[in-house]
Amino acid sequence: MSCADIVLDDYAYKQFDDPSYQGTRIKWDKVDFERRVCEHYKSALAVPTRDYPPLVDGYAPFCKHIFMANFAGALAAELPITPENRHLLCSGYKARRASELAVLVRWFPADKVSAPVAKYLDIILYSREQINKENAAMGAKQLAETAPWGIIAVKAQMVPYEIPMSPITMMRNALGVTEGGSGATLDREAYAKSVQYWEKHASSDETSHQLPAFADPTGTGVHLQVEPRRLSSAYAPSPAPNHAGDARPVQTTRHHVWAQFAAFLRPP
């Protein structure tokens, strides 16, 4: 892969241009950002280091990562959950784009917590083939771009390695490209690691104090706030009786996880 093989994909533009984007905001010129990523990649190829290998494999063959210093001053995208900040957690229905279903997520309002400037940027690349495949499935405009790799997302974080993908993102990916996912099969071991991480962390949302468009899609009266202790265990599987009448853990299948979310949303 050469520097000319990497371009900033349109899908990532919202992180630069949309002030209401709910995630890592990059307040930097897009052309210069792409140039700096390419320059870093060329330098890492010439002199790879432990913190900055030139390219790191992602969760599927079509996904790669470039880790580099946070030159853009972006704020860390997630924070540890502590006894002091747990009561600030919010929840709501959010969709990444209008063509996707809204899903239940949780976050810290950025105006209630202090997110530090991240040390690193995780530059997430998808292959051109995968980008075209997902665009076609979602009815998005097909671009004339032919560069083999596109930067589809940027995460600001405190460590120079991949943070576990959130459980709901794994579920969306497993649902397939027609639902906004990548079509990657659900990896049970990776899912368990994701749950372990995100049970103790939550995203910091620069715009989360604004009511999301999908605050109450079912008409049940479920809006932004839920009781934090209940929310913090939303990912945990519940026990179920076996034939002998005792309780045992339920395997975390796709149907079970969706059932957990549905149960969590029911009014008390």
N, C-alpha and C positions, 0 to 999 in steps of 0.2 A: 504493500500500500504506500502510495506517495502522498505528499501534501495536497496535490491537486485532486486527489480522490475523496477529500472530505469537504463537505459544504454544510452550511446552516440550513436545515430543512424548514419549510414554511410552518410546519406543525409547532416548531419551537418559537416562532415569532411572538406568540402571545406572552411569553416570559419577558420580552423586551418592550412590547408595545401596549399591552393591555393593563391599565392601572388597576383593574378589578381582578386580575389573575390571582387565583388562590393557590399559592405555592412559591417557589423560589423566584424572586424578581431579579432580573439582570438589568441594571441601569447603566447600559453601555451601548455604544454604537455597534450595530450588528455586523457591519463589514469589518470593523477593526477587531471585534470579538473573534470572528472566523479566522482572521489573519493571525491573531495571537495563538489560537488553538493549533493552527497549522505550524507556526514557528516552534511552539513547544513540542509538537509531535516530531518534527525534524530533529530538534535537539536531543529528545529522548531516544530517538533511533541511533544517533551518533554516540551518545554517552548515557546508556540506561542506568538508573539508580534504583535502590530498593523502594523509595517512596514514589518514584515516577518511572515505572516501566513504560515503554512506548505504547503498548496496547494490552488490554486485559480482556479475556473472554467473559461474556455475559451469560445470562440464564439460558440462552438458546444460540445456535450457530449464527443466526442473523444479527446478534447483538454483541457489541463490543463497548469497552469503556476506555476513556483517557482520563487520568487523574492528574491534576495540575494545581499549582498555587492559586488561591483566590485573588486574582489581580483586580476583579471587578468590585470588591468590597461588599459582596452579597451576604445577607444574613443567613445564619444557620437555619436549615429548613425544619428541623425538629429539635425538641428539648426533652430531657429526662422528666418523668413524672415523679414528683416528690410529695411528701405530706404537706408541704407548704403551698404547692401550686395545684394540687389535685382538684380543689374546689373550683378552679377556674376553667376546667375542661368544658367544652361545648360540643354539641353534636347537631347534625343536620343532613339533609339530602343535598348532594351536589353531583353535578355532571361535568365532565371535562369539556364537552362540547354538546351542542343542541341535538346532535344525532345519536347521542348515547343516553342510556338509562341513568337516572340519578341513583346514587347509592348512599347508604348511611356511612358517614365518616365522623371523626372527632378531631378536635384541634384546640390549641390555645389561642385566644384572641391576641393579636400582636400588640394591641393597646393595653393589655393587662399583664404581659410578661415582657422581659427584656431578653431578646435573642442576641447572642454575640455575633460578631462578624466571623463567618466561617473561615477555616484555615485552607480548605481545599474546594475545588470544583470537580464534580463527577460529570464528565462530558459523555453522554450516552449516545451511541451510534447505532443506527439500523441500516441494514443493507438496502440498496436501491430496490431490489426485488421485493423485499418485505414491505417497504414503504408503498410501492405501487400496489401491492396486493391489498393492503389495508385501506388505501385511498379508494380503490375500486369497490371494495365491499361496503364502504360507508358512503358511497356516492360523491366523494370529494373530487375536485378538479384534478385531472391528471397533468402533471407538470412535464415540461420539456427537459428538465434537468436529467443528466445522465451520469453524474458522479456516482461511483459505486457505493459510497457511504454518506449518510446524512445525519447531522446532529439533530436528534428529535427531542432531547430534553437536557436540562442542566440542573444538577442538584448541588446546593451549597451545603457543605458538611464539615465536621471536625476531624475526620479520619480519611486517609488516602486509599480507601478500599470500599467496595460496594456495601452499602447498608441494605439489609434485607428488604425486599419488595413487600409492600403492605399486603395482608391477607386478601383484602377485597380486590386488589389489582391482580393477584394471582388467580382469583376466581374469575374475574373478567377475561383474563387471557385464556383461561380454559374454556370459556363459553364460545370463543371463536371470533373471527374478524368481523362478522356481521353485527356483533354487539360491542364493537370497539376494542376487542382484545387482539392478541397476536396469534391465537390458535395454539400456543404452547401447552403441552399436557401438564396437568397439575402434579407437581413433585411433592409427595407427602413429607419427606424429610425437610425440604426447603420450606414448606408451609409451616411445619412445627417450629423451625428456627425463626420464621417471620413472626409467628404468634408470640414466641418468647421475647423477641425484641420489642414489638409494638405494644405488648402489655405494659411495658415500662417506659415507653416514649410516645409522644404525640407531636403532630406538626404544629409549627407556628405560622399562622396565617395573617399576612399583612392587611387583608381586607375582611377578615372573619367577623368583625364587629358589624358588618352589613348583613342583613337578612338574605340568605340565598334564595334564588328563584324557586327552588323546589322544597320550600320549608314544610309544606303539608300536602303532598301529592295525593294522599289517600283519604283526606277529609277526616282523619281520626283525631285531630287536635294535637298530634305530635309535632312539636316545633324544634327550636334550637336547643333548649336546655333540658337536660335530664339529670336525675340525681347522680352525682359523680361516682359514688361507690358502685352503683349498679352499672354505670357506663364502663367503668374500668374493667369489669369482668365480661364484657360483651363477647369477647372472642373465645371464652373458655367453654369447652363442651360440658354439658350437664349429665349427671348420672341418670341411668334408666334401669328399670327392673328387668332382671332376666326371668327365665321360666320358673326359677325357684323362689322368686319374690324378693330377692335381695338386690342391691344396687351395684352396678359396675360401670366403668367408663364406657362411653359410646365412641366408636371409631369416628374420626373426623372425615366423613365423606362429603362430597359436594352437596348432596341433599341435606345432610345434617347441618352444615354451615349455614345454608340459606334458611333452614328452619330456625336456627339460633337467631339470625337477624330478624326473621318474622316475629318470633316470640318477644324479642327485645322491643319491637315497635308497638306491640299491642298496648292499648291504654290499660292502666291498672284497674 
